[in-house]
Amino acid sequence: MHLSRFPRIRLGHLPTPLEPMDNLSRLLGGPRLWVKRDDCTGLSSGGNKTRKLEFLMADAQEKGADTIITQGATQSNHARQTVAAACKLGLKCHILLEDRTGSDDPAYVHNGNVFLDQLHGATVSKRPGGADMPTEMEKLAEQLKEAGKTPYIIPGGGSNEIGALGYVNAALELLAQANDMGLQIDHLVHATGSAGTQAGLVTGLAACHAGIPVLGIGVRAPQDKQEANVFALAQKTEAKLGLSGVVSRQDVVANCDYVGDGYGIPTESMVEAVTLLARHEGILLDPVYSGKGMAGLIDLIRQGHFKEGENVVFLHTGGSVALFGYPGAFDFPDYTATT
């Protein structure tokens, strides 16, 4: 796969580290755990969307865009990274935030990613839960065109066949690192939502005949819908690459047992996972994606899903900024000043 034939703007600090999590491995027993640190991509505190934006923003520039439109949930990591990329490239950015949780907690509504969206200078507007967000973006794009602008719409999560190229590239990067380290990767696990990360990884690894199974831990949709979304996007991605029949349906696997009451709604297992990583590895997860993804991985290890000594890589999709929107999920005792 010759990805250099696709327009790309370097935005991330790549390659991201591939590191062992020895403390967590000893704590849980079973497989040896590793983490691919895509929380360290650098753009506005980092995250997985940066890889997608390298290709999406290049496409926007090729099309002469002066304004970026995108959407996400209130505490969207994608929105934050998108407006940060727009800042670097001198583009305006309009963000539509969908209220998927119904929370009116001031920390959730105003802090974390929402604060950074505004700090980066985005125009932010809200939409109710269940809104047709693609249609809302198209309406805004028409208004901007009438005002003489040239808008470019990026789908939620940057998840289309252009954005997914970023995770085809990540698959190649991961394989190169593993080869250099002499590391045989037995499983790759990550949080899956808008489908672009998993679709890109599955496509890249399948095209290389890597033999590494990818498990997405779902954070929103039920399993059948999540797997169908990922497979459909993987097919579009392989077509974008000029390939056909590379990804089979059985390559796409999602476990959606750890969503809890819904997208962005805290769970006890998420809180435990975030706390364990913070206290045993010094790594910050986020409450919506990587926290629930790690919760799934931890539970599967406890169930004996992975064999003793297998190498399991967790791809950290970033988003720790969202922790500041969820202080109430962590029942820490009050602290008092001492003299």
QUISULZI-V936809 format. One record per backbone hydrogen bond with DSSP energy under -0.5 kcal/mol. NH is the residue of the N-H (numbers start at 1). CO is the residue of the C=O. Records with the same first field share a line. If there is no record, write none. Layout:
BEGIN
NH->CO, CO
END
This chain:
BEGIN
3->1
5->2
6->3
9->54
11->9
13->41
14->12
19->17, 35
21->33
25->21
26->22
27->23
28->24
29->25
31->29
32->310
33->31
34->312
35->19
36->314
37->17, 35
38->36, 316
40->37
41->38
44->42
45->42
46->43
47->38
48->317
50->47
51->48
52->48
53->49
54->50
55->51, 52
56->52
57->53
58->54
59->55
60->56
61->57
62->58
63->59
64->61
65->60
66->150
67->150
68->92
69->152
70->94
72->96
74->98
76->73, 74
80->76
81->77
82->78
83->79
84->80
85->81
86->82
87->83
88->84
89->85
90->86, 87
91->86
92->66
94->68
95->123
96->70
97->95, 125
98->72, 96
99->127
100->98
108->105
109->105
110->106
111->106, 107
114->111
116->112
117->113
118->114
119->115
120->116
121->118
122->117
123->93
124->122
125->95
127->97
131->128
133->131
136->132
137->133
138->134
139->135
140->136
141->137
142->138
143->139
144->140
145->141
146->142
147->143
148->145
149->144
151->149
152->67
154->69
155->153
157->71
158->155
159->156
160->158
164->160
165->162
166->163
167->164
168->164
169->165
170->166
171->167
172->168
173->169
174->170
175->171
176->172
177->173
178->174
179->175
180->176
181->177
182->178, 179
183->178
184->182
185->183
186->184, 311
187->311
188->213
189->313
190->215
191->315
192->217
199->195
200->196
201->197
202->198
203->199
204->200
205->201
206->202
207->203
208->204
209->206
210->205
213->186, 211
215->188
216->214, 253
217->190, 215
218->216, 255
219->192
226->222
227->223
228->224
229->225
230->226
231->227
232->228
233->229
234->230
235->231
236->232
237->233
238->234
239->235
240->236
241->237
242->239
243->238
248->246
251->248
252->249
253->214, 251
255->216
256->254
259->256
262->259
265->262
266->264
271->267
272->268
273->269
274->270
275->271
276->272
277->273
278->274
279->275
280->276
281->277
282->277
283->277
285->283
290->318
291->286
293->289
294->290
295->291
296->292
297->293
298->294
299->295
300->296
301->297
302->298
303->299
304->301
305->300
309->30
310->307
312->32, 310
313->187, 311
314->34, 312
315->189, 313
316->36, 314
317->315
322->319
323->320
324->321
325->322
326->323
329->326
330->327
331->329
332->330
END
